[in-house]
Amino acid sequence: MKVIDERFLRHRLQSSSTAGIAGGVLAGVLWFYRYYFEHRLEWDLFAVVIAIAAIKVALMTYYRLTD
């Protein structure tokens, strides 16, 4: 039987959350740069930003209601 350290799981969850937020911010900055400086609308990047934000808010709401 393998025992998993609780600190390992907490660090893994925190790093995944931080990586998701950083990816969303990076996609948003790239979208803003292309829109503002290159005058191009990149709807795929916009969709990624919206999807990350919606999933994050939905999961925070779900965990808050079920905890």
PDB file of N, CA, C and O in Angstrom:
ATOM      1  N   MET A   1       0.835  -1.178   0.000  1.00  0.00           N
ATOM      2  CA  MET A   1       0.000   0.000   0.000  1.00  0.00           C
ATOM      3  C   MET A   1       0.884   1.248   0.000  1.00  0.00           C
ATOM      4  O   MET A   1       1.767   1.397   0.845  1.00  0.00           O
ATOM      5  N   LYS A   2       0.637   2.133  -0.952  1.00  0.00           N
ATOM      6  CA  LYS A   2       1.394   3.371  -1.040  1.00  0.00           C
ATOM      7  C   LYS A   2       0.636   4.481  -0.320  1.00  0.00           C
ATOM      8  O   LYS A   2      -0.581   4.613  -0.452  1.00  0.00           O
ATOM      9  N   VAL A   3       1.365   5.257   0.425  1.00  0.00           N
ATOM     10  CA  VAL A   3       0.781   6.381   1.129  1.00  0.00           C
ATOM     11  C   VAL A   3       1.263   7.656   0.433  1.00  0.00           C
ATOM     12  O   VAL A   3       2.460   7.852   0.220  1.00  0.00           O
ATOM     13  N   ILE A   4       0.306   8.513   0.085  1.00  0.00           N
ATOM     14  CA  ILE A   4       0.641   9.775  -0.576  1.00  0.00           C
ATOM     15  C   ILE A   4       0.621  10.880   0.459  1.00  0.00           C
ATOM     16  O   ILE A   4      -0.331  11.025   1.226  1.00  0.00           O
ATOM     17  N   ASP A   5       1.673  11.641   0.465  1.00  0.00           N
ATOM     18  CA  ASP A   5       1.796  12.738   1.408  1.00  0.00           C
ATOM     19  C   ASP A   5       0.790  13.842   1.057  1.00  0.00           C
ATOM     20  O   ASP A   5       0.658  14.222  -0.106  1.00  0.00           O
ATOM     21  N   GLU A   6       0.095  14.344   2.059  1.00  0.00           N
ATOM     22  CA  GLU A   6      -0.901  15.390   1.850  1.00  0.00           C
ATOM     23  C   GLU A   6      -0.264  16.676   1.324  1.00  0.00           C
ATOM     24  O   GLU A   6      -0.891  17.395   0.546  1.00  0.00           O
ATOM     25  N   ARG A   7       0.947  16.972   1.728  1.00  0.00           N
ATOM     26  CA  ARG A   7       1.635  18.163   1.235  1.00  0.00           C
ATOM     27  C   ARG A   7       1.889  18.069  -0.263  1.00  0.00           C
ATOM     28  O   ARG A   7       1.800  19.068  -0.978  1.00  0.00           O
ATOM     29  N   PHE A   8       2.207  16.859  -0.738  1.00  0.00           N
ATOM     30  CA  PHE A   8       2.425  16.663  -2.169  1.00  0.00           C
ATOM     31  C   PHE A   8       1.156  16.992  -2.951  1.00  0.00           C
ATOM     32  O   PHE A   8       1.215  17.676  -3.973  1.00  0.00           O
ATOM     33  N   LEU A   9       0.021  16.510  -2.478  1.00  0.00           N
ATOM     34  CA  LEU A   9      -1.236  16.786  -3.174  1.00  0.00           C
ATOM     35  C   LEU A   9      -1.576  18.272  -3.153  1.00  0.00           C
ATOM     36  O   LEU A   9      -2.044  18.813  -4.155  1.00  0.00           O
ATOM     37  N   ARG A  10      -1.347  18.932  -2.031  1.00  0.00           N
ATOM     38  CA  ARG A  10      -1.619  20.364  -1.927  1.00  0.00           C
ATOM     39  C   ARG A  10      -0.724  21.147  -2.880  1.00  0.00           C
ATOM     40  O   ARG A  10      -1.183  22.079  -3.541  1.00  0.00           O
ATOM     41  N   HIS A  11       0.548  20.772  -2.952  1.00  0.00           N
ATOM     42  CA  HIS A  11       1.467  21.462  -3.863  1.00  0.00           C
ATOM     43  C   HIS A  11       1.082  21.221  -5.320  1.00  0.00           C
ATOM     44  O   HIS A  11       1.194  22.121  -6.152  1.00  0.00           O
ATOM     45  N   ARG A  12       0.631  20.016  -5.624  1.00  0.00           N
ATOM     46  CA  ARG A  12       0.217  19.702  -6.984  1.00  0.00           C
ATOM     47  C   ARG A  12      -1.023  20.509  -7.371  1.00  0.00           C
ATOM     48  O   ARG A  12      -1.097  21.032  -8.483  1.00  0.00           O
ATOM     49  N   LEU A  13      -1.979  20.612  -6.479  1.00  0.00           N
ATOM     50  CA  LEU A  13      -3.172  21.406  -6.759  1.00  0.00           C
ATOM     51  C   LEU A  13      -2.838  22.884  -6.923  1.00  0.00           C
ATOM     52  O   LEU A  13      -3.354  23.549  -7.822  1.00  0.00           O
ATOM     53  N   GLN A  14      -1.976  23.391  -6.052  1.00  0.00           N
ATOM     54  CA  GLN A  14      -1.595  24.804  -6.127  1.00  0.00           C
ATOM     55  C   GLN A  14      -0.833  25.097  -7.414  1.00  0.00           C
ATOM     56  O   GLN A  14      -1.066  26.128  -8.045  1.00  0.00           O
ATOM     57  N   SER A  15       0.064  24.215  -7.809  1.00  0.00           N
ATOM     58  CA  SER A  15       0.832  24.454  -9.036  1.00  0.00           C
ATOM     59  C   SER A  15      -0.064  24.369 -10.269  1.00  0.00           C
ATOM     60  O   SER A  15       0.128  25.123 -11.223  1.00  0.00           O
ATOM     61  N   SER A  16      -1.040  23.461 -10.263  1.00  0.00           N
ATOM     62  CA  SER A  16      -1.972  23.370 -11.387  1.00  0.00           C
ATOM     63  C   SER A  16      -2.828  24.621 -11.476  1.00  0.00           C
ATOM     64  O   SER A  16      -3.079  25.123 -12.572  1.00  0.00           O
ATOM     65  N   SER A  17      -3.276  25.128 -10.342  1.00  0.00           N
ATOM     66  CA  SER A  17      -4.082  26.344 -10.331  1.00  0.00           C
ATOM     67  C   SER A  17      -3.265  27.533 -10.821  1.00  0.00           C
ATOM     68  O   SER A  17      -3.747  28.333 -11.623  1.00  0.00           O
ATOM     69  N   THR A  18      -2.045  27.648 -10.346  1.00  0.00           N
ATOM     70  CA  THR A  18      -1.180  28.750 -10.767  1.00  0.00           C
ATOM     71  C   THR A  18      -0.879  28.660 -12.262  1.00  0.00           C
ATOM     72  O   THR A  18      -0.873  29.678 -12.955  1.00  0.00           O
ATOM     73  N   ALA A  19      -0.635  27.470 -12.754  1.00  0.00           N
ATOM     74  CA  ALA A  19      -0.358  27.300 -14.182  1.00  0.00           C
ATOM     75  C   ALA A  19      -1.576  27.668 -15.028  1.00  0.00           C
ATOM     76  O   ALA A  19      -1.430  28.278 -16.088  1.00  0.00           O
ATOM     77  N   GLY A  20      -2.762  27.308 -14.576  1.00  0.00           N
ATOM     78  CA  GLY A  20      -3.976  27.660 -15.302  1.00  0.00           C
ATOM     79  C   GLY A  20      -4.202  29.158 -15.348  1.00  0.00           C
ATOM     80  O   GLY A  20      -4.562  29.707 -16.389  1.00  0.00           O
ATOM     81  N   ILE A  21      -3.991  29.816 -14.222  1.00  0.00           N
ATOM     82  CA  ILE A  21      -4.155  31.267 -14.170  1.00  0.00           C
ATOM     83  C   ILE A  21      -3.113  31.949 -15.053  1.00  0.00           C
ATOM     84  O   ILE A  21      -3.436  32.883 -15.786  1.00  0.00           O
ATOM     85  N   ALA A  22      -1.874  31.489 -14.986  1.00  0.00           N
ATOM     86  CA  ALA A  22      -0.813  32.080 -15.812  1.00  0.00           C
ATOM     87  C   ALA A  22      -1.105  31.881 -17.297  1.00  0.00           C
ATOM     88  O   ALA A  22      -0.870  32.784 -18.100  1.00  0.00           O
ATOM     89  N   GLY A  23      -1.609  30.722 -17.662  1.00  0.00           N
ATOM     90  CA  GLY A  23      -1.964  30.475 -19.063  1.00  0.00           C
ATOM     91  C   GLY A  23      -3.089  31.380 -19.535  1.00  0.00           C
ATOM     92  O   GLY A  23      -3.058  31.888 -20.656  1.00  0.00           O
ATOM     93  N   GLY A  24      -4.085  31.582 -18.673  1.00  0.00           N
ATOM     94  CA  GLY A  24      -5.179  32.479 -19.023  1.00  0.00           C
ATOM     95  C   GLY A  24      -4.731  33.920 -19.164  1.00  0.00           C
ATOM     96  O   GLY A  24      -5.151  34.623 -20.083  1.00  0.00           O
ATOM     97  N   VAL A  25      -3.876  34.357 -18.250  1.00  0.00           N
ATOM     98  CA  VAL A  25      -3.357  35.728 -18.327  1.00  0.00           C
ATOM     99  C   VAL A  25      -2.498  35.900 -19.578  1.00  0.00           C
ATOM    100  O   VAL A  25      -2.600  36.917 -20.265  1.00  0.00           O
ATOM    101  N   LEU A  26      -1.658  34.919 -19.874  1.00  0.00           N
ATOM    102  CA  LEU A  26      -0.824  34.998 -21.067  1.00  0.00           C
ATOM    103  C   LEU A  26      -1.664  35.053 -22.341  1.00  0.00           C
ATOM    104  O   LEU A  26      -1.372  35.836 -23.245  1.00  0.00           O
ATOM    105  N   ALA A  27      -2.697  34.230 -22.415  1.00  0.00           N
ATOM    106  CA  ALA A  27      -3.577  34.264 -23.587  1.00  0.00           C
ATOM    107  C   ALA A  27      -4.281  35.613 -23.687  1.00  0.00           C
ATOM    108  O   ALA A  27      -4.448  36.146 -24.784  1.00  0.00           O
ATOM    109  N   GLY A  28      -4.695  36.170 -22.544  1.00  0.00           N
ATOM    110  CA  GLY A  28      -5.347  37.478 -22.556  1.00  0.00           C
ATOM    111  C   GLY A  28      -4.411  38.587 -23.000  1.00  0.00           C
ATOM    112  O   GLY A  28      -4.798  39.462 -23.775  1.00  0.00           O
ATOM    113  N   VAL A  29      -3.181  38.549 -22.510  1.00  0.00           N
ATOM    114  CA  VAL A  29      -2.196  39.566 -22.913  1.00  0.00           C
ATOM    115  C   VAL A  29      -1.880  39.448 -24.401  1.00  0.00           C
ATOM    116  O   VAL A  29      -1.763  40.458 -25.094  1.00  0.00           O
ATOM    117  N   LEU A  30      -1.742  38.226 -24.888  1.00  0.00           N
ATOM    118  CA  LEU A  30      -1.468  38.033 -26.307  1.00  0.00           C
ATOM    119  C   LEU A  30      -2.638  38.510 -27.158  1.00  0.00           C
ATOM    120  O   LEU A  30      -2.434  39.134 -28.199  1.00  0.00           O
ATOM    121  N   TRP A  31      -3.865  38.220 -26.721  1.00  0.00           N
ATOM    122  CA  TRP A  31      -5.042  38.691 -27.447  1.00  0.00           C
ATOM    123  C   TRP A  31      -5.076  40.222 -27.479  1.00  0.00           C
ATOM    124  O   TRP A  31      -5.310  40.822 -28.527  1.00  0.00           O
ATOM    125  N   PHE A  32      -4.840  40.850 -26.312  1.00  0.00           N
ATOM    126  CA  PHE A  32      -4.856  42.311 -26.226  1.00  0.00           C
ATOM    127  C   PHE A  32      -3.775  42.923 -27.111  1.00  0.00           C
ATOM    128  O   PHE A  32      -4.024  43.922 -27.786  1.00  0.00           O
ATOM    129  N   TYR A  33      -2.580  42.337 -27.116  1.00  0.00           N
ATOM    130  CA  TYR A  33      -1.490  42.849 -27.936  1.00  0.00           C
ATOM    131  C   TYR A  33      -1.860  42.786 -29.419  1.00  0.00           C
ATOM    132  O   TYR A  33      -1.675  43.759 -30.150  1.00  0.00           O
ATOM    133  N   ARG A  34      -2.377  41.651 -29.853  1.00  0.00           N
ATOM    134  CA  ARG A  34      -2.732  41.522 -31.268  1.00  0.00           C
ATOM    135  C   ARG A  34      -3.880  42.447 -31.649  1.00  0.00           C
ATOM    136  O   ARG A  34      -3.923  42.964 -32.766  1.00  0.00           O
ATOM    137  N   TYR A  35      -4.806  42.654 -30.722  1.00  0.00           N
ATOM    138  CA  TYR A  35      -5.927  43.543 -31.017  1.00  0.00           C
ATOM    139  C   TYR A  35      -5.483  45.007 -31.023  1.00  0.00           C
ATOM    140  O   TYR A  35      -5.840  45.763 -31.927  1.00  0.00           O
ATOM    141  N   TYR A  36      -4.716  45.398 -30.027  1.00  0.00           N
ATOM    142  CA  TYR A  36      -4.372  46.811 -29.861  1.00  0.00           C
ATOM    143  C   TYR A  36      -3.265  47.260 -30.816  1.00  0.00           C
ATOM    144  O   TYR A  36      -3.362  48.337 -31.403  1.00  0.00           O
ATOM    145  N   PHE A  37      -2.229  46.463 -30.976  1.00  0.00           N
ATOM    146  CA  PHE A  37      -1.080  46.890 -31.775  1.00  0.00           C
ATOM    147  C   PHE A  37      -1.137  46.417 -33.226  1.00  0.00           C
ATOM    148  O   PHE A  37      -0.696  47.131 -34.126  1.00  0.00           O
ATOM    149  N   GLU A  38      -1.677  45.222 -33.459  1.00  0.00           N
ATOM    150  CA  GLU A  38      -1.717  44.697 -34.827  1.00  0.00           C
ATOM    151  C   GLU A  38      -3.091  44.855 -35.470  1.00  0.00           C
ATOM    152  O   GLU A  38      -3.262  44.552 -36.651  1.00  0.00           O
ATOM    153  N   HIS A  39      -4.067  45.327 -34.701  1.00  0.00           N
ATOM    154  CA  HIS A  39      -5.425  45.569 -35.191  1.00  0.00           C
ATOM    155  C   HIS A  39      -6.043  44.321 -35.811  1.00  0.00           C
ATOM    156  O   HIS A  39      -6.687  44.380 -36.859  1.00  0.00           O
ATOM    157  N   ARG A  40      -5.831  43.190 -35.138  1.00  0.00           N
ATOM    158  CA  ARG A  40      -6.419  41.916 -35.568  1.00  0.00           C
ATOM    159  C   ARG A  40      -7.229  41.340 -34.414  1.00  0.00           C
ATOM    160  O   ARG A  40      -6.800  41.372 -33.261  1.00  0.00           O
ATOM    161  N   LEU A  41      -8.394  40.820 -34.738  1.00  0.00           N
ATOM    162  CA  LEU A  41      -9.199  40.144 -33.725  1.00  0.00           C
ATOM    163  C   LEU A  41      -8.927  38.642 -33.806  1.00  0.00           C
ATOM    164  O   LEU A  41      -9.170  38.006 -34.832  1.00  0.00           O
ATOM    165  N   GLU A  42      -8.427  38.102 -32.725  1.00  0.00           N
ATOM    166  CA  GLU A  42      -8.142  36.669 -32.643  1.00  0.00           C
ATOM    167  C   GLU A  42      -9.201  36.048 -31.732  1.00  0.00           C
ATOM    168  O   GLU A  42      -9.050  36.037 -30.510  1.00  0.00           O
ATOM    169  N   TRP A  43     -10.259  35.537 -32.329  1.00  0.00           N
ATOM    170  CA  TRP A  43     -11.362  35.016 -31.527  1.00  0.00           C
ATOM    171  C   TRP A  43     -10.998  33.716 -30.820  1.00  0.00           C
ATOM    172  O   TRP A  43     -11.585  33.395 -29.787  1.00  0.00           O
ATOM    173  N   ASP A  44     -10.045  32.968 -31.355  1.00  0.00           N
ATOM    174  CA  ASP A  44      -9.660  31.730 -30.682  1.00  0.00           C
ATOM    175  C   ASP A  44      -8.969  32.015 -29.343  1.00  0.00           C
ATOM    176  O   ASP A  44      -9.217  31.314 -28.362  1.00  0.00           O
ATOM    177  N   LEU A  45      -8.118  33.021 -29.295  1.00  0.00           N
ATOM    178  CA  LEU A  45      -7.485  33.401 -28.029  1.00  0.00           C
ATOM    179  C   LEU A  45      -8.508  33.960 -27.049  1.00  0.00           C
ATOM    180  O   LEU A  45      -8.443  33.685 -25.850  1.00  0.00           O
ATOM    181  N   PHE A  46      -9.441  34.736 -27.555  1.00  0.00           N
ATOM    182  CA  PHE A  46     -10.503  35.270 -26.713  1.00  0.00           C
ATOM    183  C   PHE A  46     -11.338  34.131 -26.131  1.00  0.00           C
ATOM    184  O   PHE A  46     -11.714  34.174 -24.959  1.00  0.00           O
ATOM    185  N   ALA A  47     -11.625  33.128 -26.932  1.00  0.00           N
ATOM    186  CA  ALA A  47     -12.398  31.977 -26.458  1.00  0.00           C
ATOM    187  C   ALA A  47     -11.639  31.213 -25.374  1.00  0.00           C
ATOM    188  O   ALA A  47     -12.250  30.733 -24.419  1.00  0.00           O
ATOM    189  N   VAL A  48     -10.331  31.095 -25.507  1.00  0.00           N
ATOM    190  CA  VAL A  48      -9.521  30.423 -24.487  1.00  0.00           C
ATOM    191  C   VAL A  48      -9.582  31.185 -23.174  1.00  0.00           C
ATOM    192  O   VAL A  48      -9.750  30.578 -22.117  1.00  0.00           O
ATOM    193  N   VAL A  49      -9.449  32.491 -23.222  1.00  0.00           N
ATOM    194  CA  VAL A  49      -9.506  33.318 -22.005  1.00  0.00           C
ATOM    195  C   VAL A  49     -10.870  33.167 -21.337  1.00  0.00           C
ATOM    196  O   VAL A  49     -10.944  32.978 -20.123  1.00  0.00           O
ATOM    197  N   ILE A  50     -11.935  33.248 -22.106  1.00  0.00           N
ATOM    198  CA  ILE A  50     -13.283  33.132 -21.554  1.00  0.00           C
ATOM    199  C   ILE A  50     -13.515  31.736 -20.984  1.00  0.00           C
ATOM    200  O   ILE A  50     -14.129  31.601 -19.926  1.00  0.00           O
ATOM    201  N   ALA A  51     -13.041  30.706 -21.661  1.00  0.00           N
ATOM    202  CA  ALA A  51     -13.216  29.333 -21.172  1.00  0.00           C
ATOM    203  C   ALA A  51     -12.485  29.120 -19.849  1.00  0.00           C
ATOM    204  O   ALA A  51     -13.039  28.521 -18.928  1.00  0.00           O
ATOM    205  N   ILE A  52     -11.260  29.600 -19.746  1.00  0.00           N
ATOM    206  CA  ILE A  52     -10.504  29.444 -18.504  1.00  0.00           C
ATOM    207  C   ILE A  52     -11.196  30.184 -17.364  1.00  0.00           C
ATOM    208  O   ILE A  52     -11.319  29.649 -16.262  1.00  0.00           O
ATOM    209  N   ALA A  53     -11.648  31.404 -17.621  1.00  0.00           N
ATOM    210  CA  ALA A  53     -12.329  32.181 -16.581  1.00  0.00           C
ATOM    211  C   ALA A  53     -13.638  31.522 -16.172  1.00  0.00           C
ATOM    212  O   ALA A  53     -13.945  31.455 -14.981  1.00  0.00           O
ATOM    213  N   ALA A  54     -14.413  31.036 -17.129  1.00  0.00           N
ATOM    214  CA  ALA A  54     -15.697  30.417 -16.818  1.00  0.00           C
ATOM    215  C   ALA A  54     -15.516  29.122 -16.023  1.00  0.00           C
ATOM    216  O   ALA A  54     -16.258  28.868 -15.074  1.00  0.00           O
ATOM    217  N   ILE A  55     -14.545  28.314 -16.403  1.00  0.00           N
ATOM    218  CA  ILE A  55     -14.288  27.064 -15.685  1.00  0.00           C
ATOM    219  C   ILE A  55     -13.822  27.353 -14.269  1.00  0.00           C
ATOM    220  O   ILE A  55     -14.252  26.689 -13.326  1.00  0.00           O
ATOM    221  N   LYS A  56     -12.947  28.337 -14.111  1.00  0.00           N
ATOM    222  CA  LYS A  56     -12.438  28.692 -12.780  1.00  0.00           C
ATOM    223  C   LYS A  56     -13.575  29.165 -11.871  1.00  0.00           C
ATOM    224  O   LYS A  56     -13.668  28.732 -10.722  1.00  0.00           O
ATOM    225  N   VAL A  57     -14.431  30.040 -12.372  1.00  0.00           N
ATOM    226  CA  VAL A  57     -15.548  30.541 -11.571  1.00  0.00           C
ATOM    227  C   VAL A  57     -16.555  29.437 -11.269  1.00  0.00           C
ATOM    228  O   VAL A  57     -17.070  29.354 -10.154  1.00  0.00           O
ATOM    229  N   ALA A  58     -16.833  28.596 -12.250  1.00  0.00           N
ATOM    230  CA  ALA A  58     -17.785  27.502 -12.030  1.00  0.00           C
ATOM    231  C   ALA A  58     -17.267  26.525 -10.976  1.00  0.00           C
ATOM    232  O   ALA A  58     -18.029  26.085 -10.115  1.00  0.00           O
ATOM    233  N   LEU A  59     -15.993  26.187 -11.037  1.00  0.00           N
ATOM    234  CA  LEU A  59     -15.437  25.270 -10.042  1.00  0.00           C
ATOM    235  C   LEU A  59     -15.370  25.901  -8.666  1.00  0.00           C
ATOM    236  O   LEU A  59     -15.619  25.223  -7.669  1.00  0.00           O
ATOM    237  N   MET A  60     -15.041  27.178  -8.584  1.00  0.00           N
ATOM    238  CA  MET A  60     -15.016  27.847  -7.275  1.00  0.00           C
ATOM    239  C   MET A  60     -16.421  27.869  -6.677  1.00  0.00           C
ATOM    240  O   MET A  60     -16.583  27.657  -5.475  1.00  0.00           O
ATOM    241  N   THR A  61     -17.432  28.123  -7.498  1.00  0.00           N
ATOM    242  CA  THR A  61     -18.810  28.125  -7.016  1.00  0.00           C
ATOM    243  C   THR A  61     -19.227  26.735  -6.575  1.00  0.00           C
ATOM    244  O   THR A  61     -19.833  26.573  -5.515  1.00  0.00           O
ATOM    245  N   TYR A  62     -18.908  25.733  -7.379  1.00  0.00           N
ATOM    246  CA  TYR A  62     -19.265  24.349  -7.036  1.00  0.00           C
ATOM    247  C   TYR A  62     -18.615  23.929  -5.714  1.00  0.00           C
ATOM    248  O   TYR A  62     -19.288  23.391  -4.834  1.00  0.00           O
ATOM    249  N   TYR A  63     -17.334  24.168  -5.578  1.00  0.00           N
ATOM    250  CA  TYR A  63     -16.640  23.780  -4.344  1.00  0.00           C
ATOM    251  C   TYR A  63     -17.157  24.545  -3.144  1.00  0.00           C
ATOM    252  O   TYR A  63     -17.221  23.998  -2.044  1.00  0.00           O
ATOM    253  N   ARG A  64     -17.527  25.799  -3.335  1.00  0.00           N
ATOM    254  CA  ARG A  64     -18.066  26.594  -2.218  1.00  0.00           C
ATOM    255  C   ARG A  64     -19.433  26.050  -1.779  1.00  0.00           C
ATOM    256  O   ARG A  64     -19.725  25.999  -0.584  1.00  0.00           O
ATOM    257  N   LEU A  65     -20.262  25.647  -2.737  1.00  0.00           N
ATOM    258  CA  LEU A  65     -21.599  25.157  -2.408  1.00  0.00           C
ATOM    259  C   LEU A  65     -21.584  23.736  -1.842  1.00  0.00           C
ATOM    260  O   LEU A  65     -22.464  23.374  -1.062  1.00  0.00           O
ATOM    261  N   THR A  66     -20.602  22.937  -2.223  1.00  0.00           N
ATOM    262  CA  THR A  66     -20.586  21.542  -1.773  1.00  0.00           C
ATOM    263  C   THR A  66     -19.653  21.307  -0.580  1.00  0.00           C
ATOM    264  O   THR A  66     -19.603  20.198  -0.046  1.00  0.00           O
ATOM    265  N   ASP A  67     -18.928  22.322  -0.166  1.00  0.00           N
ATOM    266  CA  ASP A  67     -17.996  22.144   0.948  1.00  0.00           C
ATOM    267  C   ASP A  67     -18.664  22.362   2.278  1.00  0.00           C
ATOM    268  O   ASP A  67     -18.017  22.251   3.320  1.00  0.00           O
TER     269      ASP A  67
END
